[in-house]
Amino acid sequence: MTSAPLPPMRLVTCDAARREPGTILFNIRPGGVQRDILKAGWIVSIDRAGEIMQSWAFDAPTQDVRLHPNGNIFFTQPGAGTITEMDRSGEILRRWHAAGKYDGKTPPEGSIAVDIDRVHHTIDFLPDGNLLVLSNELRQFSDWPGSDTDPAAPRETAEVVGDVIAEVGLDGRVVAQWQMLDILDPYRICYGSRRTTAVNRDWPESNDWAHANCARHDPNDDSILVSLRTQDCIAKFDRASGALKWILGSPKNWRSPWAEKLLQPKGNIDWQYHQHDCSVTPAGTVMCFDNGNHRAVPFDPKVPDAECYSRAVEFAVDEAAGTVEQIWSYGDAPDDRLFACFQGGAKRLPETGNTFITYGGVATIDGIPSGDNDAGFGRARLVEVTPGGDVVFDLWIDASGTENPVSYSVFRTEHLTD
C-alpha cells in the first residue's frame, strides 16, 4: 500500500432517505497519460449519507472491486496481473497471479500461481466461491478483415487476441476454460476490433478482436454472460457444455451459424455499443452500461464523439421465443446525456429497485466529449437513480479544478448491504 492522497471528490446530490440502504465500494485509478506516470490506485467505501467510511491506497492501479461470498473484498490489478483478497480492515489475506504474465519474472511474494496467460478487467464468483476470471490468448488467422472502414480492403494474415473465461479455485487450480474465439465468429469485426492491444498485454502488434470486459454467472440456469466491447454484444453460453445460447446486440455482420443465435427485437430497441458490466437483475432481466461509442458497426458511419452518449439499459430476454425487449433505460434523454467512452457499470439494487450507474471514464478534449481515453482528460461520475429516473445520489471524481489536474476513472461500483 501507499500513502498517496485520495483524489478529489465532489458530492452534488445525496437524498439518503430515497437511496438504497448500505454502502458503495469502488476503485479510483489514474487515467489518460497519467495512467503510465502515477503508479497508484484506491478503493473507497461511501455510506448512504454520502460520507467516506473507508479508503485504501495502493502502489499500483486497482480495477474491479467485488465482495466475495465469504465477506472479504476482492480486487484486480491487471497491470500487475493479480487478484487480491483483503478483509474489511484492509489486511491483505491472499493474492493470485497469472503465471503467463510472470514468465521469466518474479511474482509477488506468497502469491498463488494460476495457469493462465493474463488477468484483465473483472472477476465474478460462482456459488461455491470459485473465481470467474478473464484471461487472453493469441492466435493467428489468415484471410482476416483488413479494414473496419473499407469493405473492399484486401484481407490479411493477422495476430488476433481472443478472450478466455476461466473458472479458478481458491487454491489456484484452473477448473474450466472457455475460449471466445471458439464460441463466436473470429472473423466478425466491429469498430475497435483492429485496434492494437495495450502494451501491458505484451502483444502490441495484435488485434483486439472482442475485448471482453465482464463475465457474470447466471445462477438461474448455470450459464455465463460475457460483455464483448469490440463485438458490441453480450453473449450467453452454457457453463457445462460451452454451447452458445444467445447473442444480444446489433444483428449486422453476423453470419451463420451465429446469426441463428441472435435475439430478435420485440418492439423498438436501441442496441448497446461498447458496453460494460452486464448482469442479471433480481427480476431475471439483463442490464448493462451502454458506453455508446460510435453507435454504429462497420460499415455504417460512426456517430461523432460529441453526439455520443452513455446510459444504463435493461433488457427482458425470452429465451424460449428467442426475443429481447428493451424495458428501461436512463441516460438517453437529451437533458440526461453524458458520454463515458470507457469503463462503467450499471447495477439494479434489490430493496428500492434503484439503479446505480457508474460513468467510469468521461473523457473530454478542450471541453468537448471524446472517445479517446488516452488523450482526453478523464473524470468519473457515480449516480443512483430511482425507477422513475430521479437522481438521489450524484458524485464526481474530478481533479479538473485543482493545481495538478490529473485524469481519474472508476471501473464500476459494488453495493454492500449493511
Secondary structure, 3 states (H helix, E strand, C coil): CCCCCCCCEEEEEECHHHCCCCEEEEEEEECHHHHHCCCCEEEEEECCCCCEEEEEEECCCCCCEEECCCCCEEEEECCCCEEEEECCCCCEEEEEEEHHHHCCCCCCCCCEEECCCCCCCCEEECCCCCEEEEEEEEEEEEEECCCCCCCCCCCEEEEEEEEEEEEECCCCCEEEEEEHHHHCCCCCCCCCCCCECCHHHCCCCCEECCCEEEEEEECCCCEEEEEEHHHCEEEEEECCCCCEEEEEECCCCCCCCHHHHECEECCCCCCCCCCEEEEECCCCCEEEEECCCCCCCCCCCCCCHHHCCCEEEEEEEECCCCEEEEEEEECCCHHHCCCCCECCEEEECCCCCCEEEEEEEEEEECCEECCCCCCCEEEEEEEEECCCCCEEEEEEECCCCCCCCCCEECCCEEEECC
